Amino acid sequence: MDRRPPRTTSDEIDLYIRTYYSLLRSTGDVRVRAFEEAHSFSDSSLHAGARDTAPDLAAFAYSAARLPDCFAQVGRVIMGQGPEQFDQAGLPVRSWQTVRARGRRRAMRWDGGGTLAVFITSASDIDDLVPIVTAYQIEWNKLNALLRTAGKGEGDLLLERVGLAAEDSGRLRAALGIGWREALAIMAARPCDLSMRLLFGSFSQYQTSAQRWWRGIERVYLAAGERRRPIYFVSSNTHSLTNLLGGYAQGHREQIVEFARRADPEGLADPLERAVARGDEGAVSNLTYYLLRAYLDHGMAPAEARLAEVQRYDGESGIVSIETPGRIDVSAQLIDLRRLVPERLDPRVRIPGVEKLAASDALILNIDYPLGMAAYHHLARVAQGVNDLRGVYVMGKAATLNGRVGDVMVSSSVYDEHSRNTYLMRNCFSADHVQPFMDLGTVLDNQKAVTVRSAFLQNRDYMSLFYGEGYTVLEMEAGPYLSAVYEIISPERHPSDEIVNLSNRVRFDIGILHYASDTPYSRRQSLLSKSMSYFGVESTYACALAIVRRIFELEIGAGS
């Protein structure tokens, strides 16, 4: 049996967490400078240069990508669980502008001036947002000091006077977004002095948010007036399963290839041409799936109209998209297995007997994977609303301590920092289920995962202790999902600080797959710091293919 890993892995990180939670209990605004010392001395692996005088542009770019482009103008961040809380605080956020970040799905509203409202769906949002904002401020102020000594100038001239290398200048421009010139001028003009405030938050309110989210889905789930049909629950993204099952990209392949030749988005025209020339159908499909969004955005018709066209096409195959159900930014899709059109399926999921799905009574509920503890609340609420849960499948990003970016990790043991439980389970996937769909990466099974509280809340000493215990995967959702699984099969709430063996207790399928987007232990290139490459697309679709094929096999077997 697996030994439980060390319960406390970093006193510095524990101190940091206690610091910001104690300060955020205040009913007023808290200046971010109050977090800076604890943040800097936590020695976060994502912010290795926090205490250096030179800017850590990797940390700034990571943080800026997870904040909206308007953030250069923001001076105050207010976190709350729902519009009612903001109303009570005198903040009419319903009328504010909706803004989004490039690298993090999170509901946010901006007043057009200095205040940003952030909707939180679990404590994980706090653990994620506080270090991001703090790192942003620390690095902004280093850059402000450099820019003030550079003299007058703007845009590229100002960057040249600062003396940044071309690569670093490009990274800073990308971090500041489309309006980088305006943001750079603001950065040169003033230091950053942000404040944060947490409106009253409670566990019950997180559950209320999950209930509101489920109601938005349930209306579609029960729309046909039938009984509550069996569900396969999938936590992945909003594109992989629909691309494999809906067939729009397959049916418009020639147009997408021609678009790629003409526009060469992200330099992918050559890889696509090479894949076509060698007859690599898997690579061509993966690349056309990835290029579909750019193809829709650059068409003659408005992007919204073309997206609606895709959804109508998917609807013919029984795929219904539900955007932000209950105003919660975790979109969902319901996929009716009996309405799938075999001719439109990706050839890699057309397994023997696929035509028998026409007799299936089951649906796939695919959700855009939530952050951290929100996963627990969402799966727990789904289970309350579904009579027959036939499988739980999780596909997500992770950091790997022993692999490379683009590898896929299959874990059979998960240590959860939230509950401090070690969950042992029978993962329905092995390397054999995923490796056939990968040419570039490797699939590593029999791994052990750690569910961390935040990407920032880990340092090298922390990782070394876990690595010494054989834990090689750092991610954010598996532990909360398994806590929900425990409560689905048990008459009591999940325990704390125990070894929990789920292997012989769960009567439905469990499959967890992670693709490596970061290698913090070896400091190799991270997918988190650059645009998603084909290397990442391959592992994403390899995982999605394994999940779809598993569901098909179970349903076809059940109907035989």
NUVEX-826065 format. One record per residue (C-alpha): residue in one letter; x, y, z. Coordinates in steps of 0.2 Angstrom, whole numbers, padded with zeros to 4 digits, always signed. Each point is the difference from the previous one (the first is absolute). Layout:
# NUVEX-826065
AXYZ
...
END
This chain:
# NUVEX-826065
M+0000+0000+0000
D+0006+0018-0004
R+0007+0009+0014
R-0007+0017+0004
P+0012+0014-0006
P+0006+0013+0013
R-0014+0010+0006
T+0009+0017+0000
T+0011+0002-0014
S+0005+0019+0002
D-0001+0011+0015
E+0002+0015-0011
I-0015-0004-0011
D-0011-0004+0015
L+0005+0017+0007
Y-0004+0008-0016
I-0018-0008-0001
R-0003+0005+0018
T+0006+0018-0003
Y-0012+0003-0014
Y-0015-0009+0007
S+0002+0009+0017
L+0002+0017-0009
L-0015-0003-0011
R-0012-0002+0015
S+0000+0019+0001
T-0016+0008-0006
G+0010+0013-0009
D+0013+0001-0014
V+0017-0008+0003
R+0015+0007-0009
V+0009-0014-0010
R+0017+0007+0007
A-0005-0009+0016
F+0001-0017-0009
E+0017+0004-0008
E+0012-0006+0013
A-0008-0017+0003
H-0002-0002-0019
S+0018+0004-0003
F+0007-0012+0014
S-0012-0014-0005
D+0013-0003-0015
S-0014-0005-0012
S+0007-0010-0014
L-0010+0011-0012
H+0008+0016+0007
A+0018-0005+0003
G+0006+0018-0002
A-0012+0008+0012
R+0014+0007+0011
D+0011+0005-0014
T+0002+0018-0005
A-0001-0005-0018
P-0017-0003-0007
D-0007-0018-0001
L-0009+0001-0017
A-0005-0018+0000
A-0010+0003+0016
F-0007+0016-0006
A-0005-0008-0016
Y-0008-0014+0009
S-0010+0011+0011
A-0005+0013-0013
A-0007-0014-0011
R-0012-0005+0014
L-0006+0018+0002
P-0010+0010-0012
D+0009+0012-0012
C-0009+0015+0009
F+0010-0005+0016
A+0013+0014-0003
Q-0013+0012+0004
V-0007-0009+0016
G+0004+0005+0017
R-0013-0010+0010
V-0005-0019-0001
I-0016-0005+0008
M-0004-0019+0002
G-0017-0006+0003
Q-0011-0015-0003
G-0015+0007-0008
P-0008+0016-0007
E-0010+0002+0016
Q+0015+0002+0011
F+0007+0013-0012
D-0017+0009+0001
Q+0001+0000+0019
A+0017+0008-0001
G-0006+0014-0011
L+0008-0007-0016
P-0013-0001-0014
V+0011-0013-0010
R-0015-0006-0011
S+0002+0016-0010
W+0019-0001-0001
Q+0010-0006-0015
T+0003-0019-0001
V+0019-0003-0002
R+0010-0016-0002
A+0018-0005+0002
R+0010-0009-0013
G+0006-0014+0011
R-0013-0003+0013
R-0019-0003-0001
R-0007+0011+0014
A-0016+0011+0000
M+0006+0019+0002
R-0009+0017-0002
W+0009+0016-0002
D-0007+0017+0004
G+0010+0009-0014
G+0011+0008+0013
G+0010-0007+0015
T-0011-0014+0007
L+0000-0018-0006
A-0014-0012+0007
V+0005-0018+0000
F-0012-0014+0003
I+0006-0014+0010
T-0007-0018+0000
S+0011-0008+0013
A+0014+0004+0012
S+0012-0006-0014
D-0004+0017-0009
I+0007+0009+0015
D+0016-0011+0000
D+0002+0003-0018
L-0004+0018-0002
V+0010+0008+0015
P+0017-0007-0005
I-0004+0005-0018
V-0004+0018+0005
T+0015+0001+0012
A+0012-0006-0013
Y-0007+0012-0012
Q+0003+0015+0012
I+0017-0005+0005
E+0006-0002-0018
W-0009+0016-0006
N+0009+0010+0013
K+0017-0007-0006
L-0004+0005-0018
N-0006+0017+0006
A+0016+0003+0008
L+0009-0004-0016
L-0011+0010-0011
R+0002+0015+0011
T+0019+0000-0002
A-0002-0003-0019
G-0005+0018-0004
K-0014+0006-0011
G-0007-0011-0014
E-0014-0011-0005
G-0003-0018-0007
D+0015-0009-0008
L+0011+0015+0003
L-0003+0000+0019
L+0003-0019+0001
E+0017+0002-0010
R+0005+0014+0013
V-0003-0012+0014
G+0012-0012-0007
L-0011-0016-0001
A+0005-0014-0012
A-0011-0002-0015
E-0007-0016+0007
D-0004+0009+0017
S-0008+0015-0009
G-0011-0012-0010
R-0005-0009+0015
L-0005+0016+0009
R-0010+0006-0015
A-0009-0016+0000
A-0003+0000+0018
L-0008+0018-0001
G-0012-0006-0014
I-0006+0010-0015
G+0000+0017+0009
W+0018-0003+0005
R+0006+0018-0005
E-0013+0008+0011
A+0004-0012+0014
L+0018+0003-0001
A-0003+0019+0001
I-0010-0003+0016
M+0014-0012+0007
A+0013+0014-0003
A-0011+0013+0008
R-0004-0007+0016
P+0004-0015+0012
C-0013-0013+0003
D-0009+0001+0017
L-0015-0012-0001
S-0012-0004+0013
M-0011-0016+0002
R-0016-0003+0010
L-0010-0017+0003
L-0018+0003+0002
F-0008-0013+0012
G+0003-0017-0006
S-0006-0017+0007
F-0001-0018-0005
S-0019+0000-0001
Q+0002+0014-0013
Y+0011-0010-0011
Q-0013-0014+0001
T-0013+0013-0005
S+0010+0005-0015
A+0002-0018-0005
Q-0019-0003+0002
R-0003+0015-0011
W+0012-0007-0013
W-0009-0017+0000
R-0017+0008-0002
G+0006+0008-0016
I+0005-0017-0007
E-0015-0010+0008
R-0012+0010-0011
V+0008-0007-0016
Y+0003-0017+0008
L-0019-0002+0004
A-0006+0010-0015
A-0007-0015-0009
G-0011-0004+0015
E+0008-0017+0002
R+0007-0009+0015
R+0017+0005+0006
R+0011-0009-0012
P+0017-0008+0004
I+0015+0012+0000
Y+0018-0002-0004
F+0008+0015+0008
V+0016+0007-0009
S+0010+0015+0006
S+0011+0006-0014
N-0003+0015-0011
T-0013+0007-0012
H+0008-0006-0017
S+0008-0017+0001
L-0015-0011+0002
T-0011+0010-0012
N+0013+0000-0014
L+0002-0019+0002
L-0019-0003+0000
G-0008+0014-0009
G+0010+0000-0016
Y+0000+0018-0006
A+0019+0001-0002
Q+0000-0016-0009
G-0014+0005-0011
H+0009+0017-0004
R+0018-0007-0001
E+0004+0007-0017
Q-0006+0017+0004
I+0011+0000+0017
V+0015-0006-0010
E-0002+0013-0013
F-0002+0013+0014
A+0016-0006+0008
R+0010+0001-0016
R-0006+0018-0003
A+0001+0007+0018
D+0013-0011+0008
P-0007+0002+0018
E+0014-0003+0013
G+0011-0006-0014
L-0010-0016-0001
A-0001-0001-0019
D+0016-0010-0002
P-0004-0013+0013
L-0017-0002-0008
E+0007-0002-0017
R+0012-0013+0006
A-0013-0010+0009
V-0011+0001-0016
A+0015-0006-0011
R+0004-0015+0010
G-0018-0005+0002
D+0000+0002+0019
E-0019+0001+0003
G+0001+0002+0019
A+0012+0014-0001
V-0010+0009-0014
S-0016-0002+0011
N+0008+0006+0016
L+0007+0016-0010
T-0016+0004-0008
Y-0009-0002+0017
Y+0012+0013+0007
L-0001+0011-0015
L-0019+0000+0000
R-0002+0015+0012
A+0012+0011-0011
Y-0010-0006-0015
L-0016+0006+0007
D+0007+0016+0006
H+0007+0005-0017
G-0015-0004-0010
M-0010+0012-0010
A-0015-0002+0012
P+0001+0006+0018
A+0008-0012+0011
E-0016-0002+0011
A-0010-0005-0015
R+0013-0013-0006
L+0001-0007+0018
A-0019-0001+0000
E+0002-0010-0017
V+0011-0012+0009
Q-0012-0002+0014
R-0014-0004-0012
Y+0011-0012-0009
D+0004-0009+0017
G-0018+0001+0005
E-0004-0012-0014
S+0011-0013+0009
G-0009+0003+0017
I+0013+0012+0007
V-0007+0015+0010
S+0012+0013+0006
I-0005+0010+0016
E+0010+0016+0002
T+0003+0006+0018
P-0015-0010+0008
G-0007+0010+0015
R+0012+0014-0004
I+0015-0011+0006
D+0015+0000-0012
V+0001-0019-0002
S-0009-0004-0016
A-0007-0017-0004
Q-0005-0011-0014
L-0013-0014+0000
I+0003-0013-0013
D-0014-0013-0004
L+0009-0016-0005
R-0015-0007-0010
R+0000+0015-0011
L+0018+0000-0005
V+0003-0002-0019
P+0013-0014-0003
E+0005+0008-0017
R+0005+0016+0009
L+0010-0008+0014
D+0019+0002+0000
P+0006-0017-0008
R+0010-0003+0015
V-0016-0002+0011
R-0009-0011-0012
I+0003-0016+0009
P-0009-0016-0004
G-0018+0000+0004
V-0001+0019+0000
E-0017-0001-0009
K-0007-0008+0016
L+0001+0017+0009
A-0017+0004-0009
A-0008-0011+0014
S+0009+0009+0014
D-0010+0009+0013
A+0015+0009+0007
L+0007+0018-0001
I+0017+0007+0002
L+0001+0016+0011
N+0016+0008-0005
I+0005+0016+0010
D+0014+0013-0002
Y+0011-0006+0014
P-0002+0011+0016
L+0014+0006+0010
G+0005-0009+0016
M-0013-0003+0013
A-0014+0006-0012
A+0002-0017-0007
Y-0006-0008+0016
H-0016+0011+0001
H-0004-0003-0019
L+0001-0019+0000
A-0009-0001+0017
R-0014+0010-0007
V-0001-0010-0016
A-0001-0016+0010
Q-0015+0006+0010
G-0009+0004-0017
V+0004-0016-0009
N-0007-0017+0004
D+0013-0011-0009
L+0018+0006-0001
R+0009-0012-0011
G+0017+0008+0000
V+0011+0015+0005
Y+0014+0005-0011
V+0012+0014+0003
M+0012+0007-0013
G+0011+0015+0005
K+0017+0009+0000
A+0013-0004+0013
A+0018+0003+0004
T+0012-0015-0001
L+0015-0003+0010
N+0007-0014-0011
G-0007+0002-0017
R+0000+0013-0014
V-0012+0012-0006
G-0013-0009-0011
D+0001-0016+0009
V-0016-0008+0008
M+0000-0007+0018
V-0012-0013+0006
S-0001+0000+0019
S-0007-0014+0012
S+0004+0010+0016
V-0005+0018+0004
Y+0005+0010+0016
D-0012+0014+0002
E+0007+0016+0009
H-0018+0006+0004
S-0006-0016+0010
R+0018-0006+0003
N-0007-0017-0006
T+0010-0013-0010
Y-0012-0007-0013
L+0004-0017-0007
M-0011-0005-0015
R-0001-0011-0015
N+0003+0011-0015
C-0009-0007-0015
F+0014+0007-0012
S+0017-0007-0002
A+0014+0005-0013
D-0007-0011-0013
H-0016+0010-0001
V+0009+0016-0004
Q+0017-0004-0008
P-0008-0005-0017
F-0005+0017-0003
M+0016+0009+0004
D+0016+0001-0011
L+0009+0014+0009
G-0003-0003+0019
T+0001-0014+0012
V-0014-0008+0011
L+0005-0003+0018
D-0012-0011+0010
N+0001-0006+0018
Q+0004+0018+0005
K-0004+0008+0017
A-0008+0018+0000
V-0001+0014+0012
T-0015+0012-0001
V+0008+0017+0005
R-0010+0015+0006
S+0008+0012-0013
A+0013+0000-0014
F+0010+0013+0010
L-0002-0009+0017
Q+0015-0012-0003
N+0019+0002+0001
R+0015-0011-0004
D+0001-0007+0017
Y-0018-0004+0000
M+0001-0009-0016
S+0016-0009+0005
L-0009-0007+0015
F-0014-0007-0010
Y+0011-0006-0014
G+0010-0010+0014
E-0017-0009+0004
G-0002-0004-0018
Y-0013+0013-0004
T+0003+0007-0018
V-0016+0009-0005
L-0005+0017+0007
E-0018+0005-0005
M-0015+0009+0007
E-0016-0010-0002
A+0002-0019+0003
G-0001+0001+0019
P-0016+0010+0001
Y-0008-0011-0013
L+0005-0016+0010
S-0007+0008+0016
A-0017+0002-0010
V+0001-0018-0006
Y+0003-0006+0018
E-0016+0009+0005
I-0010-0007-0015
I+0004-0018+0006
S+0000+0003+0019
P-0013+0005+0013
E+0011+0013+0008
R+0011+0015-0005
H+0018-0004-0006
P+0012-0002+0014
S+0016+0010+0003
D+0018-0005+0001
E-0003-0018-0004
I+0005-0013-0013
V-0016-0003-0009
N-0001-0016-0012
L-0013+0003-0013
S+0006-0015-0011
N-0013-0013+0005
R-0014+0012+0006
V-0005+0010-0016
R-0012-0009-0011
F+0001+0013-0014
D+0015+0003-0011
I+0014+0012+0005
G+0013+0007-0012
I+0013+0014+0003
L+0012+0006-0013
H+0012+0015+0001
Y+0010+0007-0014
A+0016+0009+0005
S+0000+0019-0003
D+0014+0004+0012
T+0017-0008+0006
P+0004+0011+0015
Y+0013-0012+0008
S+0011+0001-0016
R-0005+0018-0005
R-0003-0005-0018
Q-0011+0010-0011
S-0018+0001+0005
L-0016-0001-0010
L-0007+0012+0013
S+0012+0014-0006
K-0003-0002-0019
S-0014-0003-0012
M-0006-0018-0001
S+0011-0010-0012
Y-0005-0015-0010
F+0010-0009+0013
G-0013+0004+0013
V-0015-0003-0013
E+0006-0018-0003
S+0000-0004+0019
T-0017+0009+0002
Y-0009-0010-0014
A+0009-0016+0005
C-0008+0001+0018
A-0017+0005-0008
L+0001-0015-0012
A+0003-0012+0014
I-0015+0007+0010
V-0012-0001-0014
R+0005-0017-0005
R-0002-0006+0018
I-0017+0007+0001
F-0005-0008-0017
E+0007-0017+0005
L-0010+0000+0016
E-0016+0005-0008
I+0002-0012-0015
G+0004-0014+0013
A-0015+0004+0010
G-0011-0001-0015
S+0007-0017-0006
END
